[in-house]
Amino acid sequence: MTETPYKDFDSLFGQIIALYTEGNYAQAVNLATAGIAQLPQNARFLRLVRSMIQVRSGKHDAGLDELRDLIEGGYWLGDYFWRDSDYDAVRDLPEFKRLQQLSNERLDAAKGRTTPELVTFVPDDSADPKPMLFALHGNGSNVFWHQDHWQPATANGWIVAMPQSSQLAGMDSHDNFAYSWDDEDIVDQEIETHLAALTANYPIDPARVVVGGFSRGAETAIRLVLTGKVAAQGFIAVCPGGPYSREPELWQPVVEAAKEAKRDVRGYVIIGGQDQFEDETDQLIAMLHEAGIPCEREFHADMGHDYPADFKARVGELVKSVLGK
């Protein structure tokens, strides 16, 4: 068995994806296998990854056998995994469809047990009222995966509030529930409830509110600010991704409505040069500029769909820059 020096999931998974991207499927499978033994808390997700890579590499039976063991053993997947192109070669097989149906039944049963949540970090200082950073996780994820990136803003005196969607999307790499922001009506209702609770419980300065987010959370942050669903001074969007990024023209009526309403807001968008939505994000920034909405663009040529390595060290300064300070 291949040995791996990676003692945490993120570094291991990053190397698996790098091998996969290079077409080194056998090495990627070997590394995933080594990770299964060394990181038991991530074993089922790594087995799923191994299944997908096996099918992609032409080992259809092995990949389907792995998937069968997972699903019949109680695991279940979000729709985005079932739609992944890695499974295209077996998608029409009756066995694949049977496993998908079984998984979907478990997903539907779990949806009835989810509720919106809000994680709030409050700075130690006694200054009131306080500025607030309202930060949204990405799709197929949860607050756990994102809080370390945004929470450091408390060192600059900001309340950091992180809502977790109730829209169950699957499971993450640690077997925790993962959520999405797909249904905008549900999103808007939950955000309104969270904001009411925050303003009732904390001395928030309405003139210093910034909405942040990653991927689909970033798209949602932009939409909430431009539409006025959240009364904020601006947004920080890290690698926006989702339906608006796939079809940038969807932003046009949102941007035009913000211009018509004369919303005095600012944006800060972070883009990765290896991110699939780089060009589409640039189209959004161009729309904002044409509408007279200031938006700064931060570009990292070697970064994919991820946070910049120094983001958590800079987030306190970024929120201030969005306020124009």
C-alpha positions as CSV (number, residue, x, y, z in Angstrom):
1,M,0.0,0.0,0.0
2,T,1.2,3.5,-0.8
3,E,2.4,5.4,2.2
4,T,1.3,9.0,2.6
5,P,2.9,11.8,4.6
6,Y,-0.4,13.6,4.8
7,K,-1.7,13.7,8.4
8,D,-4.8,15.9,7.7
9,F,-7.6,15.5,5.1
10,D,-7.2,18.8,3.3
11,S,-3.6,18.2,2.3
12,L,-4.2,14.6,1.3
13,F,-7.3,15.5,-0.7
14,G,-5.5,18.3,-2.5
15,Q,-2.8,15.9,-3.6
16,I,-5.4,13.3,-4.8
17,I,-7.1,16.0,-6.9
18,A,-3.8,17.1,-8.3
19,L,-3.0,13.5,-9.4
20,Y,-6.5,13.1,-10.8
21,T,-6.2,16.4,-12.8
22,E,-2.9,15.2,-14.3
23,G,-4.6,11.9,-15.3
24,N,-2.5,9.9,-12.9
25,Y,-5.6,7.8,-11.8
26,A,-3.7,4.8,-10.5
27,Q,-1.6,7.0,-8.2
28,A,-4.7,8.9,-7.1
29,V,-6.5,5.7,-6.2
30,N,-3.4,4.4,-4.3
31,L,-3.2,7.6,-2.3
32,A,-6.9,7.5,-1.5
33,T,-6.5,3.9,-0.3
34,A,-3.6,5.0,2.0
35,G,-5.7,7.8,3.4
36,I,-8.6,5.4,4.2
37,A,-6.3,3.6,6.6
38,Q,-4.7,6.7,8.1
39,L,-7.7,8.9,8.4
40,P,-10.6,6.7,9.5
41,Q,-12.8,9.7,10.2
42,N,-12.7,10.5,6.4
43,A,-12.8,6.9,5.2
44,R,-16.2,6.8,3.6
45,F,-15.7,10.0,1.7
46,L,-12.3,8.8,0.5
47,R,-13.9,5.5,-0.6
48,L,-16.4,7.5,-2.6
49,V,-13.6,9.4,-4.2
50,R,-11.8,6.1,-5.0
51,S,-15.0,4.8,-6.6
52,M,-15.4,7.9,-8.8
53,I,-11.7,7.8,-10.0
54,Q,-12.0,4.1,-10.7
55,V,-15.0,4.6,-12.9
56,R,-13.3,7.5,-14.6
57,S,-10.2,5.4,-15.3
58,G,-12.2,2.6,-16.9
59,K,-12.4,0.3,-14.0
60,H,-16.2,0.3,-14.0
61,D,-16.9,-2.8,-12.0
62,A,-14.5,-1.9,-9.2
63,G,-15.9,1.6,-9.0
64,L,-19.5,0.3,-8.9
65,D,-18.7,-2.3,-6.3
66,E,-17.2,0.3,-4.1
67,L,-20.2,2.5,-4.5
68,R,-22.5,-0.4,-3.8
69,D,-20.7,-1.2,-0.5
70,L,-21.0,2.4,0.6
71,I,-24.7,2.9,-0.2
72,E,-25.8,-0.5,1.0
73,G,-23.8,0.1,4.2
74,G,-25.9,3.2,5.0
75,Y,-24.1,6.0,3.2
76,W,-25.9,8.5,0.9
77,L,-24.8,11.2,-1.5
78,G,-26.0,14.6,-2.5
79,D,-27.3,15.1,-6.1
80,Y,-24.1,16.9,-7.2
81,F,-22.2,13.6,-6.7
82,W,-24.7,11.6,-8.7
83,R,-24.5,14.1,-11.5
84,D,-20.7,14.2,-11.5
85,S,-19.3,13.3,-15.0
86,D,-17.0,10.7,-13.4
87,Y,-20.0,8.4,-13.2
88,D,-21.1,9.0,-16.8
89,A,-19.8,5.6,-18.0
90,V,-22.1,3.7,-15.6
91,R,-25.0,6.2,-15.2
92,D,-27.4,4.2,-17.4
93,L,-26.8,0.9,-15.7
94,P,-29.8,-0.5,-13.7
95,E,-27.5,-1.0,-10.6
96,F,-26.3,2.6,-10.6
97,K,-29.9,3.8,-10.8
98,R,-30.9,1.4,-8.0
99,L,-28.2,2.8,-5.7
100,Q,-29.1,6.4,-6.6
101,Q,-32.7,5.7,-5.6
102,L,-31.7,4.1,-2.3
103,S,-29.5,7.1,-1.6
104,N,-32.2,9.6,-2.5
105,E,-34.6,7.9,-0.1
106,R,-32.2,8.3,2.8
107,L,-31.6,12.0,1.8
108,D,-35.3,12.7,1.8
109,A,-35.7,11.1,5.2
110,A,-32.9,13.2,6.6
111,K,-34.3,16.4,5.2
112,G,-37.1,16.3,7.7
113,R,-34.6,16.6,10.5
114,T,-32.8,19.7,9.5
115,T,-33.3,23.3,10.7
116,P,-31.5,26.6,10.0
117,E,-28.7,27.4,12.4
118,L,-26.7,30.4,13.3
119,V,-23.2,30.4,14.7
120,T,-22.1,33.8,16.2
121,F,-18.7,34.9,17.4
122,V,-18.6,38.1,19.5
123,P,-15.4,40.1,20.1
124,D,-14.1,40.6,23.7
125,D,-14.0,44.4,23.5
126,S,-16.7,46.4,25.2
127,A,-17.2,48.9,22.4
128,D,-20.8,49.3,21.4
129,P,-22.4,49.3,18.9
130,K,-20.4,46.7,17.0
131,P,-19.9,46.2,13.2
132,M,-21.1,42.9,11.9
133,L,-19.7,40.4,9.3
134,F,-22.4,38.1,8.1
135,A,-20.7,35.2,6.3
136,L,-22.2,32.3,4.3
137,H,-20.7,28.9,3.7
138,G,-20.4,27.3,0.3
139,N,-22.8,24.7,-1.2
140,G,-22.2,21.1,-0.2
141,S,-20.6,22.4,3.0
142,N,-21.4,23.8,6.5
143,V,-20.2,26.4,8.9
144,F,-17.6,24.1,10.3
145,W,-15.5,24.2,7.1
146,H,-15.6,28.0,6.8
147,Q,-15.6,29.5,10.3
148,D,-11.9,29.6,10.7
149,H,-11.6,31.9,7.6
150,W,-14.1,34.5,8.9
151,Q,-14.0,34.3,12.7
152,P,-10.6,36.2,12.9
153,A,-12.5,39.4,12.1
154,T,-13.6,39.4,15.8
155,A,-10.0,40.5,16.6
156,N,-10.9,43.8,14.8
157,G,-14.0,44.2,16.9
158,W,-16.5,42.7,14.5
159,I,-19.3,40.4,15.4
160,V,-19.1,37.4,13.0
161,A,-22.4,35.7,12.3
162,M,-22.5,32.6,10.2
163,P,-25.8,31.1,9.2
164,Q,-26.1,27.5,8.2
165,S,-28.7,26.7,5.6
166,S,-31.5,24.1,6.3
167,Q,-31.3,22.9,2.7
168,L,-29.7,19.5,3.1
169,A,-27.5,18.6,0.1
170,G,-25.5,15.6,1.2
171,M,-22.7,14.7,3.5
172,D,-19.2,16.2,3.8
173,S,-15.9,14.5,4.0
174,H,-16.3,14.1,7.8
175,D,-19.7,12.4,7.5
176,N,-21.4,15.6,8.7
177,F,-24.5,17.0,7.0
178,A,-23.7,19.4,4.2
179,Y,-26.1,22.1,3.0
180,S,-26.9,24.4,0.0
181,W,-28.3,27.8,-0.7
182,D,-30.2,26.6,-3.8
183,D,-33.8,27.7,-3.0
184,E,-33.6,31.5,-2.8
185,D,-37.1,31.8,-1.2
186,I,-36.0,29.6,1.7
187,V,-32.7,31.5,1.9
188,D,-34.4,34.8,2.2
189,Q,-36.8,33.7,4.9
190,E,-34.0,32.1,7.0
191,I,-31.8,35.1,6.6
192,E,-34.6,37.5,7.7
193,T,-35.1,35.4,10.8
194,H,-31.4,35.3,11.6
195,L,-31.0,39.1,11.2
196,A,-34.0,39.7,13.4
197,A,-32.5,37.5,16.1
198,L,-29.1,39.2,15.8
199,T,-30.4,42.8,16.1
200,A,-32.5,41.7,19.1
201,N,-29.6,40.1,20.9
202,Y,-26.5,42.2,20.0
203,P,-25.7,46.0,19.7
204,I,-25.1,46.0,15.9
205,D,-24.1,49.2,14.1
206,P,-26.4,49.3,11.0
207,A,-23.8,51.6,9.3
208,R,-21.1,48.9,9.5
209,V,-22.5,45.6,8.1
210,V,-20.7,43.5,5.5
211,V,-21.9,40.2,4.0
212,G,-19.3,37.6,3.0
213,G,-19.4,34.2,1.4
214,F,-17.6,31.5,-0.5
215,S,-18.7,29.9,-3.8
216,R,-22.5,29.7,-3.8
217,G,-22.4,31.5,-0.5
218,A,-20.5,34.3,-2.3
219,E,-23.2,34.5,-5.0
220,T,-25.8,34.6,-2.3
221,A,-24.0,37.3,-0.4
222,I,-23.8,39.5,-3.5
223,R,-27.5,38.9,-4.3
224,L,-28.6,39.8,-0.7
225,V,-26.6,43.0,-0.7
226,L,-27.6,44.2,-4.2
227,T,-31.3,43.4,-3.6
228,G,-31.3,45.0,-0.2
229,K,-32.4,41.7,1.5
230,V,-29.6,42.5,3.9
231,A,-29.1,46.2,4.7
232,A,-25.4,46.2,4.3
233,Q,-22.6,48.5,3.1
234,G,-21.1,45.9,0.9
235,F,-19.9,42.3,0.3
236,I,-16.8,40.1,0.2
237,A,-17.2,37.3,-2.4
238,V,-14.6,34.6,-2.4
239,C,-14.6,32.6,-5.7
240,P,-18.3,33.1,-6.5
241,G,-19.8,29.9,-8.0
242,G,-23.3,28.6,-8.9
243,P,-26.1,29.4,-11.3
244,Y,-25.3,33.1,-11.6
245,S,-21.7,32.3,-12.4
246,R,-22.7,29.7,-15.0
247,E,-25.0,32.2,-16.6
248,P,-23.7,35.8,-15.8
249,E,-26.6,37.4,-17.7
250,L,-28.7,36.4,-14.6
251,W,-26.9,39.1,-12.7
252,Q,-28.0,41.9,-15.1
253,P,-31.5,42.5,-13.7
254,V,-30.2,42.3,-10.1
255,V,-27.5,44.8,-10.9
256,E,-29.8,47.1,-12.8
257,A,-32.3,47.0,-9.9
258,A,-29.6,48.0,-7.4
259,K,-28.6,50.9,-9.7
260,E,-32.2,52.0,-10.0
261,A,-32.6,51.8,-6.2
262,K,-29.4,53.9,-5.8
263,R,-27.9,51.4,-3.4
264,D,-24.8,52.8,-1.9
265,V,-22.8,49.6,-1.6
266,R,-19.3,48.4,-2.4
267,G,-17.9,45.0,-3.4
268,Y,-14.7,43.0,-3.0
269,V,-14.3,39.9,-5.1
270,I,-11.5,37.4,-4.9
271,I,-10.8,35.3,-8.0
272,G,-8.6,32.3,-8.6
273,G,-6.8,31.9,-11.9
274,Q,-7.4,28.2,-11.8
275,D,-11.1,28.6,-10.9
276,Q,-13.6,27.6,-13.6
277,F,-15.6,30.8,-13.0
278,E,-12.8,33.3,-13.5
279,D,-14.2,34.8,-16.8
280,E,-17.8,34.8,-15.6
281,T,-16.8,36.6,-12.4
282,D,-15.0,39.2,-14.4
283,Q,-18.3,39.8,-16.3
284,L,-20.1,40.4,-13.1
285,I,-17.5,42.9,-12.0
286,A,-17.8,44.7,-15.3
287,M,-21.6,44.9,-14.8
288,L,-21.1,46.4,-11.4
289,H,-18.7,49.0,-12.6
290,E,-21.0,50.0,-15.5
291,A,-23.8,50.4,-12.9
292,G,-21.6,52.7,-10.8
293,I,-21.1,50.2,-8.0
294,P,-17.5,50.1,-6.8
295,C,-16.0,46.6,-6.7
296,E,-12.4,45.7,-6.1
297,R,-10.9,42.7,-7.8
298,E,-8.3,40.5,-6.1
299,F,-6.7,37.9,-8.4
300,H,-4.5,34.9,-7.5
301,A,-3.1,33.3,-10.6
302,D,-2.3,29.9,-9.0
303,M,-5.4,29.6,-6.9
304,G,-8.4,27.4,-7.8
305,H,-11.8,27.4,-6.1
306,D,-10.5,28.1,-2.7
307,Y,-9.6,30.8,-0.1
308,P,-6.3,32.6,-0.5
309,A,-3.7,31.2,1.9
310,D,-3.6,34.5,3.9
311,F,-7.3,35.2,3.9
312,K,-7.9,34.6,7.6
313,A,-5.0,36.9,8.5
314,R,-6.5,39.7,6.3
315,V,-10.2,39.4,6.8
316,G,-10.3,42.1,9.5
317,E,-8.7,44.6,7.1
318,L,-10.9,43.4,4.1
319,V,-14.2,44.2,5.9
320,K,-12.9,47.7,6.7
321,S,-11.9,48.3,3.1
322,V,-15.5,47.4,2.0
323,L,-16.7,50.2,4.2
324,G,-14.3,52.5,2.3
325,K,-11.9,52.9,5.1
